[in-house]
Amino acid sequence: NAGVTQTPKFQVLKTGQSMTLQCAQDMNHNSMYWYRQDPGMGLRLIYYSASEGTTDKGEVPNGYNVSRLNKREFSLRLESAAPSQTSVYFCASSLLAGGGTDTQYFGPGTRLTVL
Amino acid sequence: AQSVTQLGSHVSVSEGALVLLRCNYSSSVPPYLFWYVQYPNQGLQLLLKYTSAATLVKGINGFEAEFKKSETSFHLTKPSAHMSDAAEYFCAVSDLITGGGNKLTFGTGTQLKVEL
């Protein structure tokens, strides 16, 4: 099993450009998440999908959109990139064990720089 | 809203010494707590989690954490540090999501350095 995979690994954009970050998991998990990691701030939740067909905003959703394409795939789109979106983006998934004790499994991350 | 605070953004220990990474939580209900580790240029990996079954939780790589309700703490310890433990460590608290899954709120992380 590959676990959680993310593409691309690195990306440089100019302000105003758009791009989509791809995430896929092969663990038959129901819930998927997008986080961003910035120095000194830990990880912050951007969007999540509790189950196929549903998406919802997390702590920092402004400037982003998501699509839960199917059970395996969850993409994050930046419509008009801004320098403030320079960050490392992580996708994660969890099984849906219930009760708040689900372990989330993380991908390797995408390093995005917006000039 | 639930939150966690990690005291000390950088901790340095000698190889073989005790590792103690601090995490305090704020929650109005019994929390579910996690410790994750991040090695350089990698994603996060679960070390251990508290699910209320036992207050002393053992994880991978010799780490353990004790849930202390009276101190609202969930500190991570390892009796003897190894060079391979050098990494960033994150404490997180979980909120259940209606319809499935859970939202994690992370602390700001503690960078552990292990010196010879």
Interface residues (C-beta under 8 A of the other chain):
Chain A: V4 N30 S31 Y33 G40 M41 G42 L43 R44 L45 Y48 A50 S51 T54 D56 G58 E59 F90 A92 S94 L96 G98 G99 G100 T101 D102 T103 Q104 Y105 F106 G107 P108 G109
Chain B: S9 Y32 F34 Y36 N41 Q42 G43 L44 Q45 L46 K49 T51 F90 S94 D95 L96 I97 T98 G99 G100 G101 N102 K103 L104 T105 F106 G107 T108 G109
